Amino acid sequence: MRALLRAQGWALVRALQAEAVLVLIGERPGLSSPDSLGAYITWAPGAATSDADRNCVSNIRPQGLAPQAAAGKIAWLLKQMRVQQRSGVALKDQMSQPVQVSAG
């Protein structure tokens, strides 16, 4: 199943000519934080993309990383991916201060 989803995902990326992909995944019920969300971001994804090529912003929830702070971090990562043309372990997170995002 996972391989089928990946193949369909890469077909969509190619069809859209996407430079970057952001996937939001909610935690499974029954875990310690079922209201948590994870954001997985990849620059220039392809069939050979591995987990090391992705950046993850995790524990997005009111009692974890606030959604506004997560949005700022995701925006910062996407900007750096575009500038540096890379993601994952090749892109070090050097964001010094949280980016303020207005909620309106």
A tleap script that builds the chain and sets N, CA, C and O, in Angstrom:
source leaprc.protein.ff14SB
mol = sequence {
  NMET ARG ALA LEU LEU ARG ALA GLN GLY TRP
  ALA LEU VAL ARG ALA LEU GLN ALA GLU ALA
  VAL LEU VAL LEU ILE GLY GLU ARG PRO GLY
  LEU SER SER PRO ASP SER LEU GLY ALA TYR
  ILE THR TRP ALA PRO GLY ALA ALA THR SER
  ASP ALA ASP ARG ASN CYS VAL SER ASN ILE
  ARG PRO GLN GLY LEU ALA PRO GLN ALA ALA
  ALA GLY LYS ILE ALA TRP LEU LEU LYS GLN
  MET ARG VAL GLN GLN ARG SER GLY VAL ALA
  LEU LYS ASP GLN MET SER GLN PRO VAL GLN
  VAL SER ALA CGLY
}
set mol.1.N position { 0.824 -1.199 0.000 }
set mol.1.CA position { 0.000 0.000 0.000 }
set mol.1.C position { 0.866 1.261 0.000 }
set mol.1.O position { 0.611 2.195 -0.760 }
set mol.2.N position { 1.894 1.282 0.858 }
set mol.2.CA position { 2.756 2.459 0.955 }
set mol.2.C position { 3.449 2.741 -0.384 }
set mol.2.O position { 3.563 3.895 -0.795 }
set mol.3.N position { 3.914 1.679 -1.064 }
set mol.3.CA position { 4.576 1.857 -2.359 }
set mol.3.C position { 3.604 2.413 -3.392 }
set mol.3.O position { 3.988 3.235 -4.222 }
set mol.4.N position { 2.349 1.972 -3.349 }
set mol.4.CA position { 1.339 2.479 -4.283 }
set mol.4.C position { 1.083 3.960 -4.044 }
set mol.4.O position { 0.993 4.741 -4.991 }
set mol.5.N position { 0.965 4.349 -2.770 }
set mol.5.CA position { 0.751 5.767 -2.451 }
set mol.5.C position { 1.942 6.608 -2.899 }
set mol.5.O position { 1.761 7.705 -3.429 }
set mol.6.N position { 3.161 6.102 -2.691 }
set mol.6.CA position { 4.347 6.838 -3.140 }
set mol.6.C position { 4.350 7.010 -4.653 }
set mol.6.O position { 4.624 8.099 -5.157 }
set mol.7.N position { 4.046 5.944 -5.373 }
set mol.7.CA position { 4.031 6.013 -6.840 }
set mol.7.C position { 2.995 7.024 -7.313 }
set mol.7.O position { 3.262 7.799 -8.230 }
set mol.8.N position { 1.827 7.023 -6.703 }
set mol.8.CA position { 0.795 7.990 -7.086 }
set mol.8.C position { 1.220 9.406 -6.712 }
set mol.8.O position { 0.949 10.350 -7.453 }
set mol.9.N position { 1.879 9.560 -5.574 }
set mol.9.CA position { 2.362 10.869 -5.145 }
set mol.9.C position { 3.388 11.428 -6.114 }
set mol.9.O position { 3.329 12.605 -6.470 }
set mol.10.N position { 4.325 10.598 -6.543 }
set mol.10.CA position { 5.358 11.074 -7.476 }
set mol.10.C position { 4.749 11.425 -8.823 }
set mol.10.O position { 5.192 12.368 -9.479 }
set mol.11.N position { 3.737 10.676 -9.239 }
set mol.11.CA position { 3.057 11.006 -10.496 }
set mol.11.C position { 2.403 12.385 -10.391 }
set mol.11.O position { 2.445 13.166 -11.341 }
set mol.12.N position { 1.810 12.679 -9.255 }
set mol.12.CA position { 1.176 13.981 -9.035 }
set mol.12.C position { 2.223 15.093 -9.008 }
set mol.12.O position { 2.016 16.156 -9.594 }
set mol.13.N position { 3.341 14.853 -8.334 }
set mol.13.CA position { 4.424 15.841 -8.268 }
set mol.13.C position { 4.919 16.165 -9.677 }
set mol.13.O position { 5.102 17.334 -10.017 }
set mol.14.N position { 5.135 15.141 -10.493 }
set mol.14.CA position { 5.585 15.358 -11.881 }
set mol.14.C position { 4.540 16.118 -12.685 }
set mol.14.O position { 4.879 17.033 -13.435 }
set mol.15.N position { 3.273 15.748 -12.536 }
set mol.15.CA position { 2.208 16.397 -13.308 }
set mol.15.C position { 2.094 17.880 -12.948 }
set mol.15.O position { 1.827 18.712 -13.816 }
set mol.16.N position { 2.296 18.209 -11.675 }
set mol.16.CA position { 2.198 19.597 -11.222 }
set mol.16.C position { 3.520 20.358 -11.359 }
set mol.16.O position { 3.564 21.576 -11.185 }
set mol.17.N position { 4.583 19.635 -11.669 }
set mol.17.CA position { 5.929 20.220 -11.748 }
set mol.17.C position { 6.267 20.947 -10.451 }
set mol.17.O position { 6.783 22.064 -10.457 }
set mol.18.N position { 5.964 20.288 -9.349 }
set mol.18.CA position { 6.172 20.882 -8.028 }
set mol.18.C position { 7.651 20.942 -7.673 }
set mol.18.O position { 8.386 19.975 -7.872 }
set mol.19.N position { 8.080 22.082 -7.146 }
set mol.19.CA position { 9.453 22.214 -6.655 }
set mol.19.C position { 9.570 21.653 -5.245 }
set mol.19.O position { 10.612 21.114 -4.872 }
set mol.20.N position { 8.517 21.776 -4.472 }
set mol.20.CA position { 8.513 21.304 -3.094 }
set mol.20.C position { 7.157 20.689 -2.785 }
set mol.20.O position { 6.145 21.004 -3.411 }
set mol.21.N position { 7.172 19.798 -1.794 }
set mol.21.CA position { 5.933 19.155 -1.360 }
set mol.21.C position { 5.831 19.276 0.155 }
set mol.21.O position { 6.802 19.051 0.878 }
set mol.22.N position { 4.648 19.633 0.619 }
set mol.22.CA position { 4.348 19.707 2.046 }
set mol.22.C position { 3.197 18.745 2.313 }
set mol.22.O position { 2.115 18.887 1.744 }
set mol.23.N position { 3.438 17.766 3.181 }
set mol.23.CA position { 2.420 16.778 3.527 }
set mol.23.C position { 2.124 16.922 5.016 }
set mol.23.O position { 3.033 16.878 5.844 }
set mol.24.N position { 0.853 17.093 5.347 }
set mol.24.CA position { 0.420 17.178 6.743 }
set mol.24.C position { -0.208 15.853 7.144 }
set mol.24.O position { -1.108 15.348 6.473 }
set mol.25.N position { 0.280 15.298 8.250 }
set mol.25.CA position { -0.213 13.993 8.708 }
set mol.25.C position { -0.611 14.106 10.169 }
set mol.25.O position { 0.174 14.555 11.005 }
set mol.26.N position { -1.833 13.696 10.468 }
set mol.26.CA position { -2.315 13.675 11.847 }
set mol.26.C position { -1.884 12.396 12.535 }
set mol.26.O position { -1.698 11.365 11.888 }
set mol.27.N position { -1.727 12.464 13.846 }
set mol.27.CA position { -1.354 11.287 14.622 }
set mol.27.C position { -2.521 10.307 14.700 }
set mol.27.O position { -3.687 10.680 14.572 }
set mol.28.N position { -2.176 9.085 14.907 }
set mol.28.CA position { -3.195 8.044 15.033 }
set mol.28.C position { -3.869 8.137 16.400 }
set mol.28.O position { -3.208 8.435 17.395 }
set mol.29.N position { -5.174 7.884 16.457 }
set mol.29.CA position { -5.856 7.846 17.757 }
set mol.29.C position { -5.224 6.761 18.634 }
set mol.29.O position { -4.790 5.722 18.138 }
set mol.30.N position { -5.179 7.016 19.924 }
set mol.30.CA position { -4.607 6.046 20.849 }
set mol.30.C position { -3.179 6.367 21.243 }
set mol.30.O position { -2.657 5.783 22.192 }
set mol.31.N position { -2.546 7.273 20.543 }
set mol.31.CA position { -1.203 7.680 20.918 }
set mol.31.C position { -1.282 8.726 22.023 }
set mol.31.O position { -2.372 9.187 22.362 }
set mol.32.N position { -0.149 9.099 22.582 }
set mol.32.CA position { -0.162 10.037 23.704 }
set mol.32.C position { -0.672 11.420 23.326 }
set mol.32.O position { -1.187 12.140 24.181 }
set mol.33.N position { -0.537 11.801 22.058 }
set mol.33.CA position { -1.009 13.117 21.596 }
set mol.33.C position { -1.834 12.949 20.313 }
set mol.33.O position { -1.349 13.266 19.227 }
set mol.34.N position { -3.064 12.459 20.424 }
set mol.34.CA position { -3.854 12.199 19.222 }
set mol.34.C position { -4.255 13.459 18.457 }
set mol.34.O position { -4.713 13.371 17.318 }
set mol.35.N position { -4.084 14.641 19.081 }
set mol.35.CA position { -4.435 15.889 18.403 }
set mol.35.C position { -3.222 16.527 17.734 }
set mol.35.O position { -3.283 17.672 17.284 }
set mol.36.N position { -2.124 15.784 17.672 }
set mol.36.CA position { -0.875 16.311 17.117 }
set mol.36.C position { -0.837 16.154 15.600 }
set mol.36.O position { -1.416 15.226 15.035 }
set mol.37.N position { -0.140 17.087 14.963 }
set mol.37.CA position { -0.004 17.097 13.505 }
set mol.37.C position { 1.479 17.180 13.166 }
set mol.37.O position { 2.241 17.859 13.854 }
set mol.38.N position { 1.884 16.490 12.110 }
set mol.38.CA position { 3.264 16.570 11.637 }
set mol.38.C position { 3.270 17.114 10.217 }
set mol.38.O position { 2.401 16.781 9.412 }
set mol.39.N position { 4.255 17.953 9.912 }
set mol.39.CA position { 4.414 18.517 8.570 }
set mol.39.C position { 5.724 17.985 7.990 }
set mol.39.O position { 6.787 18.181 8.579 }
set mol.40.N position { 5.655 17.324 6.854 }
set mol.40.CA position { 6.826 16.755 6.187 }
set mol.40.C position { 7.045 17.536 4.899 }
set mol.40.O position { 6.153 17.611 4.054 }
set mol.41.N position { 8.232 18.117 4.749 }
set mol.41.CA position { 8.509 19.026 3.642 }
set mol.41.C position { 9.724 18.509 2.874 }
set mol.41.O position { 10.751 18.179 3.466 }
set mol.42.N position { 9.594 18.444 1.546 }
set mol.42.CA position { 10.674 17.931 0.707 }
set mol.42.C position { 10.885 18.856 -0.483 }
set mol.42.O position { 9.930 19.267 -1.142 }
set mol.43.N position { 12.139 19.174 -0.747 }
set mol.43.CA position { 12.516 19.945 -1.934 }
set mol.43.C position { 12.839 18.968 -3.058 }
set mol.43.O position { 13.516 17.967 -2.823 }
set mol.44.N position { 12.376 19.236 -4.260 }
set mol.44.CA position { 12.652 18.434 -5.464 }
set mol.44.C position { 12.427 16.945 -5.211 }
set mol.44.O position { 13.339 16.141 -5.403 }
set mol.45.N position { 11.221 16.572 -4.780 }
set mol.45.CA position { 10.971 15.160 -4.484 }
set mol.45.C position { 10.987 14.312 -5.749 }
set mol.45.O position { 10.707 14.790 -6.848 }
set mol.46.N position { 11.320 13.057 -5.563 }
set mol.46.CA position { 11.342 12.118 -6.676 }
set mol.46.C position { 11.253 10.703 -6.162 }
set mol.46.O position { 11.142 10.476 -4.957 }
set mol.47.N position { 11.299 9.755 -7.068 }
set mol.47.CA position { 11.145 8.347 -6.703 }
set mol.47.C position { 12.238 7.877 -5.746 }
set mol.47.O position { 12.009 6.961 -4.957 }
set mol.48.N position { 13.413 8.483 -5.800 }
set mol.48.CA position { 14.529 8.067 -4.943 }
set mol.48.C position { 14.600 8.861 -3.634 }
set mol.48.O position { 15.536 8.676 -2.855 }
set mol.49.N position { 13.641 9.727 -3.385 }
set mol.49.CA position { 13.646 10.532 -2.156 }
set mol.49.C position { 13.543 9.628 -0.937 }
set mol.49.O position { 12.706 8.726 -0.890 }
set mol.50.N position { 14.401 9.876 0.050 }
set mol.50.CA position { 14.375 9.092 1.289 }
set mol.50.C position { 13.957 9.981 2.456 }
set mol.50.O position { 13.793 11.191 2.295 }
set mol.51.N position { 13.786 9.383 3.617 }
set mol.51.CA position { 13.427 10.158 4.802 }
set mol.51.C position { 14.489 11.202 5.130 }
set mol.51.O position { 14.171 12.251 5.689 }
set mol.52.N position { 15.736 10.928 4.792 }
set mol.52.CA position { 16.824 11.881 5.048 }
set mol.52.C position { 16.695 13.134 4.191 }
set mol.52.O position { 17.335 14.146 4.477 }
set mol.53.N position { 15.872 13.079 3.139 }
set mol.53.CA position { 15.670 14.217 2.242 }
set mol.53.C position { 14.509 15.103 2.685 }
set mol.53.O position { 14.214 16.106 2.035 }
set mol.54.N position { 13.849 14.744 3.783 }
set mol.54.CA position { 12.682 15.490 4.249 }
set mol.54.C position { 13.000 16.248 5.528 }
set mol.54.O position { 13.835 15.826 6.327 }
set mol.55.N position { 12.317 17.375 5.706 }
set mol.55.CA position { 12.333 18.083 6.983 }
set mol.55.C position { 10.981 17.838 7.634 }
set mol.55.O position { 9.957 17.762 6.956 }
set mol.56.N position { 10.989 17.718 8.927 }
set mol.56.CA position { 9.745 17.464 9.653 }
set mol.56.C position { 9.550 18.520 10.735 }
set mol.56.O position { 10.465 18.824 11.501 }
set mol.57.N position { 8.360 19.062 10.781 }
set mol.57.CA position { 7.941 19.937 11.878 }
set mol.57.C position { 6.863 19.139 12.596 }
set mol.57.O position { 5.779 18.919 12.055 }
set mol.58.N position { 7.164 18.708 13.817 }
set mol.58.CA position { 6.255 17.786 14.499 }
set mol.58.C position { 5.661 18.384 15.764 }
set mol.58.O position { 6.028 19.475 16.202 }
set mol.59.N position { 4.733 17.633 16.332 }
set mol.59.CA position { 4.050 18.005 17.574 }
set mol.59.C position { 3.321 19.343 17.444 }
set mol.59.O position { 3.305 20.152 18.372 }
set mol.60.N position { 2.724 19.553 16.280 }
set mol.60.CA position { 1.949 20.781 16.064 }
set mol.60.C position { 0.595 20.601 16.750 }
set mol.60.O position { -0.244 19.816 16.307 }
set mol.61.N position { 0.407 21.336 17.827 }
set mol.61.CA position { -0.832 21.258 18.613 }
set mol.61.C position { -0.778 22.316 19.696 }
set mol.61.O position { 0.298 22.835 19.994 }
set mol.62.N position { -1.916 22.650 20.293 }
set mol.62.CA position { -1.925 23.718 21.302 }
set mol.62.C position { -0.959 23.477 22.473 }
set mol.62.O position { -0.355 24.430 22.964 }
set mol.63.N position { -0.800 22.227 22.929 }
set mol.63.CA position { 0.083 21.946 24.055 }
set mol.63.C position { 1.504 21.596 23.609 }
set mol.63.O position { 2.335 21.218 24.435 }
set mol.64.N position { 1.787 21.716 22.325 }
set mol.64.CA position { 3.117 21.441 21.790 }
set mol.64.C position { 3.619 22.672 21.063 }
set mol.64.O position { 3.722 23.750 21.649 }
set mol.65.N position { 3.930 22.510 19.790 }
set mol.65.CA position { 4.338 23.637 18.952 }
set mol.65.C position { 3.060 24.308 18.437 }
set mol.65.O position { 2.302 23.714 17.670 }
set mol.66.N position { 2.836 25.534 18.860 }
set mol.66.CA position { 1.610 26.250 18.483 }
set mol.66.C position { 1.482 26.322 16.961 }
set mol.66.O position { 2.487 26.493 16.270 }
set mol.67.N position { 0.273 26.194 16.432 }
set mol.67.CA position { 0.084 26.246 14.982 }
set mol.67.C position { 0.695 27.482 14.323 }
set mol.67.O position { 1.245 27.378 13.226 }
set mol.68.N position { 0.613 28.644 14.966 }
set mol.68.CA position { 1.193 29.858 14.390 }
set mol.68.C position { 2.715 29.754 14.311 }
set mol.68.O position { 3.313 30.173 13.320 }
set mol.69.N position { 3.337 29.205 15.337 }
set mol.69.CA position { 4.792 29.021 15.333 }
set mol.69.C position { 5.195 27.990 14.287 }
set mol.69.O position { 6.210 28.148 13.609 }
set mol.70.N position { 4.397 26.936 14.160 }
set mol.70.CA position { 4.678 25.909 13.149 }
set mol.70.C position { 4.580 26.497 11.745 }
set mol.70.O position { 5.402 26.188 10.882 }
set mol.71.N position { 3.580 27.343 11.515 }
set mol.71.CA position { 3.431 27.986 10.204 }
set mol.71.C position { 4.656 28.830 9.880 }
set mol.71.O position { 5.138 28.820 8.748 }
set mol.72.N position { 5.162 29.560 10.873 }
set mol.72.CA position { 6.364 30.358 10.673 }
set mol.72.C position { 7.570 29.497 10.352 }
set mol.72.O position { 8.357 29.834 9.467 }
set mol.73.N position { 7.721 28.395 11.059 }
set mol.73.CA position { 8.845 27.482 10.825 }
set mol.73.C position { 8.746 26.847 9.437 }
set mol.73.O position { 9.751 26.729 8.736 }
set mol.74.N position { 7.553 26.443 9.043 }
set mol.74.CA position { 7.350 25.842 7.724 }
set mol.74.C position { 7.661 26.864 6.630 }
set mol.74.O position { 8.317 26.535 5.642 }
set mol.75.N position { 7.195 28.093 6.803 }
set mol.75.CA position { 7.474 29.146 5.815 }
set mol.75.C position { 8.972 29.396 5.714 }
set mol.75.O position { 9.503 29.546 4.613 }
set mol.76.N position { 9.656 29.443 6.852 }
set mol.76.CA position { 11.102 29.646 6.859 }
set mol.76.C position { 11.812 28.503 6.128 }
set mol.76.O position { 12.700 28.738 5.309 }
set mol.77.N position { 11.405 27.247 6.438 }
set mol.77.CA position { 12.025 26.095 5.783 }
set mol.77.C position { 11.797 26.129 4.273 }
set mol.77.O position { 12.726 25.882 3.504 }
set mol.78.N position { 10.586 26.429 3.846 }
set mol.78.CA position { 10.300 26.494 2.406 }
set mol.78.C position { 11.139 27.569 1.721 }
set mol.78.O position { 11.637 27.356 0.616 }
set mol.79.N position { 11.298 28.721 2.370 }
set mol.79.CA position { 12.122 29.775 1.790 }
set mol.79.C position { 13.574 29.324 1.672 }
set mol.79.O position { 14.212 29.536 0.641 }
set mol.80.N position { 14.094 28.704 2.722 }
set mol.80.CA position { 15.479 28.229 2.683 }
set mol.80.C position { 15.670 27.118 1.646 }
set mol.80.O position { 16.715 27.046 0.999 }
set mol.81.N position { 14.671 26.260 1.491 }
set mol.81.CA position { 14.740 25.212 0.472 }
set mol.81.C position { 14.868 25.831 -0.912 }
set mol.81.O position { 15.663 25.377 -1.735 }
set mol.82.N position { 14.090 26.857 -1.158 }
set mol.82.CA position { 14.137 27.532 -2.462 }
set mol.82.C position { 15.503 28.201 -2.677 }
set mol.82.O position { 16.073 28.118 -3.765 }
set mol.83.N position { 16.017 28.857 -1.647 }
set mol.83.CA position { 17.304 29.547 -1.745 }
set mol.83.C position { 18.455 28.552 -1.902 }
set mol.83.O position { 19.323 28.729 -2.756 }
set mol.84.N position { 18.456 27.502 -1.071 }
set mol.84.CA position { 19.575 26.566 -1.041 }
set mol.84.C position { 19.406 25.368 -1.970 }
set mol.84.O position { 20.353 24.614 -2.194 }
set mol.85.N position { 18.178 25.189 -2.519 }
set mol.85.CA position { 17.899 24.097 -3.449 }
set mol.85.C position { 18.148 22.724 -2.823 }
set mol.85.O position { 18.684 21.823 -3.469 }
set mol.86.N position { 17.751 22.577 -1.552 }
set mol.86.CA position { 17.923 21.296 -0.871 }
set mol.86.C position { 16.999 21.220 0.332 }
set mol.86.O position { 16.426 22.225 0.754 }
set mol.87.N position { 16.859 20.019 0.878 }
set mol.87.CA position { 16.035 19.808 2.065 }
set mol.87.C position { 16.607 18.643 2.862 }
set mol.87.O position { 17.615 18.047 2.480 }
set mol.88.N position { 15.959 18.331 3.957 }
set mol.88.CA position { 16.385 17.213 4.789 }
set mol.88.C position { 17.659 17.523 5.551 }
set mol.88.O position { 17.894 18.664 5.949 }
set mol.89.N position { 18.492 16.487 5.756 }
set mol.89.CA position { 19.714 16.671 6.537 }
set mol.89.C position { 20.677 17.637 5.853 }
set mol.89.O position { 21.548 18.205 6.514 }
set mol.90.N position { 20.538 17.832 4.549 }
set mol.90.CA position { 21.394 18.777 3.821 }
set mol.90.C position { 21.019 20.226 4.132 }
set mol.90.O position { 21.799 21.140 3.863 }
set mol.91.N position { 19.835 20.438 4.693 }
set mol.91.CA position { 19.368 21.777 5.052 }
set mol.91.C position { 19.275 21.855 6.567 }
set mol.91.O position { 18.320 21.358 7.164 }
set mol.92.N position { 20.241 22.463 7.171 }
set mol.92.CA position { 20.228 22.592 8.630 }
set mol.92.C position { 19.234 23.665 9.041 }
set mol.92.O position { 19.158 24.730 8.428 }
set mol.93.N position { 18.475 23.369 10.085 }
set mol.93.CA position { 17.526 24.339 10.628 }
set mol.93.C position { 18.301 25.324 11.498 }
set mol.93.O position { 18.678 25.002 12.624 }
set mol.94.N position { 18.535 26.518 10.974 }
set mol.94.CA position { 19.250 27.547 11.711 }
set mol.94.C position { 18.345 28.738 12.003 }
set mol.94.O position { 18.820 29.861 12.173 }
set mol.95.N position { 17.064 28.490 12.058 }
set mol.95.CA position { 16.103 29.545 12.355 }
set mol.95.C position { 16.340 30.019 13.780 }
set mol.95.O position { 16.130 29.266 14.731 }
set mol.96.N position { 16.777 31.264 13.931 }
set mol.96.CA position { 17.172 31.747 15.249 }
set mol.96.C position { 15.996 32.156 16.124 }
set mol.96.O position { 16.023 31.950 17.337 }
set mol.97.N position { 14.970 32.731 15.520 }
set mol.97.CA position { 13.811 33.181 16.290 }
set mol.97.C position { 12.556 32.719 15.581 }
set mol.97.O position { 12.529 32.612 14.355 }
set mol.98.N position { 11.514 32.444 16.357 }
set mol.98.CA position { 10.244 32.081 15.731 }
set mol.98.C position { 9.746 33.220 14.841 }
set mol.98.O position { 9.864 34.395 15.190 }
set mol.99.N position { 9.200 32.859 13.708 }
set mol.99.CA position { 8.640 33.839 12.787 }
set mol.99.C position { 7.213 34.130 13.221 }
set mol.99.O position { 6.442 33.206 13.480 }
set mol.100.N position { 6.862 35.383 13.302 }
set mol.100.CA position { 5.513 35.769 13.701 }
set mol.100.C position { 4.600 35.698 12.471 }
set mol.100.O position { 4.903 36.262 11.419 }
set mol.101.N position { 3.483 34.996 12.628 }
set mol.101.CA position { 2.498 34.866 11.561 }
set mol.101.C position { 1.183 35.421 12.078 }
set mol.101.O position { 0.696 35.003 13.129 }
set mol.102.N position { 0.611 36.359 11.344 }
set mol.102.CA position { -0.676 36.913 11.790 }
set mol.102.C position { -1.780 35.907 11.538 }
set mol.102.O position { -1.737 35.164 10.557 }
set mol.103.N position { -2.747 35.879 12.398 }
set mol.103.CA position { -3.843 34.917 12.308 }
set mol.103.C position { -5.034 35.502 11.555 }
set mol.103.O position { -6.173 35.137 11.846 }
set mol.104.N position { -4.812 36.374 10.626 }
set mol.104.CA position { -5.964 36.979 9.966 }
set mol.104.C position { -5.831 37.079 8.570 }
set mol.104.O position { -6.737 37.573 7.897 }
savepdb mol mol.pdb
quit
